[in-house]
Amino acid sequence: MMFPTISLSAKNWFFRYKLYHLPFWFLYHYLWWAVSMGNAFKPASSLTVLPYAIKFSFYFIFQALAVYFNLYYLIPRYLEKSRFAAYVGLLLSTMVATTLFIISGYYFSSYVSGRSLSELYGGGNEAECFYRFLNNALPSTVASMTLAMSIKLTKSWIQTQRKQQALEKEKLETELEFLKNQFNPHFLFNTINSIFFLIHKNPDMASDALAKFSELLRYQLYECNDLQIPLHNEITYIENFIELEKLRQNDNIDIALDLDRRNTHLFGIAPFLLMIFVENAFKHVSKHASGPNWIRIKLKMEGGKLDFSVSNSTSPFTTRDIIYYGGIGLKNVQRRLDLIYPEQYDLQIKEDNVQFDLRLLLCVSELVPAQGDVPVLNFNS
């Protein structure tokens, strides 16, 4: 015996256009009708009669339109942007309009069948029929929209929780990996060693380097516990890191730094996001004895858009290491960007045997002062 098969493309088409919603709404209205009639089988026989099928289709079509208008227009545009008064007003208007459209289905079915309303739907005059239709259509509309909103909000809450868990896991992994790679004994001992020799050679410079080293440690251990930090804090950390790296590199690397700090205190960014690219550049910069070794770092802000680029000289054998083994790895960074800034960034990477170029274009969130002048993120900007 041969069974019909459904191709993968057909399945994708079925789910892509959410056609599975049609049987859901059909079943919902059938059950509502069955409960109101007190009989599970009577609605099935009624659907074979044209006037009742027309009435059923008006419930089906207009309540579905109202539900999707609310879910995909009113909620994103008004509720999610905290425009509560406008949302409530438009939601109530939508319910009333939907109810009136459904009631018109009763009159249309009466017109098509050539029978009076009292013959089709019970006795009473026009006014009594209208109020009876209203008592049926309005609760059904409110119930359908409430059910859809409950499903939508529950689904959004579950997705938010999963994303939050993924972000927390990614943040912990990032911090652990970063600390493991950054604060390894090689880095610590070399930096402390450099500062130790500076104490005898140039005490003022040694004091300044020790202060930067202290700020760097404090930033990593205490100031990066949130998902977002002020952008200028990340820039300060990058500058301190580079100053300490200069001590370790013994002037073998030409470093060009162009960090535009204007308005960076107004915006927030995920901690260590930019620092990872800088750390990778220092870890994988070329070590030519006779040729040039260089790193170029540039940052500028245009409105809420961050333009950050890092370039460094490479040798033919270091480029692959940059991609797969540098720091926490650029693949992990991209996964982190996908989680924190979905569809809000563009990461461009170019590489050859001479140099490695990376550019990040990122839409960052604005920091808005709240009570007590504590900066909080405004995600509605």
Protein Blocks (a to p, Z undefined) as FASTA:
>chain_A
ZZddddfklmmmmmmnopmmmmmmmmmmmmmmmmmnopaklmmmmmmpmklmmmmmmmmm
mmmmmmmmmmmmmmmmmmmnopaklmmmmmmmmmmmmmmmmmmmmmmmmmmnopafklmn
ogcdfklmmmmmmmmmmmmmmmmmmmmmmmmmmmmmmmmmmmmmmmmmmmmmmmmmmmmm
mmgmklmmmmmmmmmmmmmmmmmlmmmmmmmmmmmmmmmmmmmmbfbdcfklmmmmmmmm
mmmmmmmnnopaccdddddfehklmpccdehklmmmmmmmmmmgccbfkbccdddddddd
ehjaccddddddddfklmmmmmmmgcjbjklmmmmmmmmmgoiaccdddddfkbccdddd
dddddddddehiiacddfkZZ
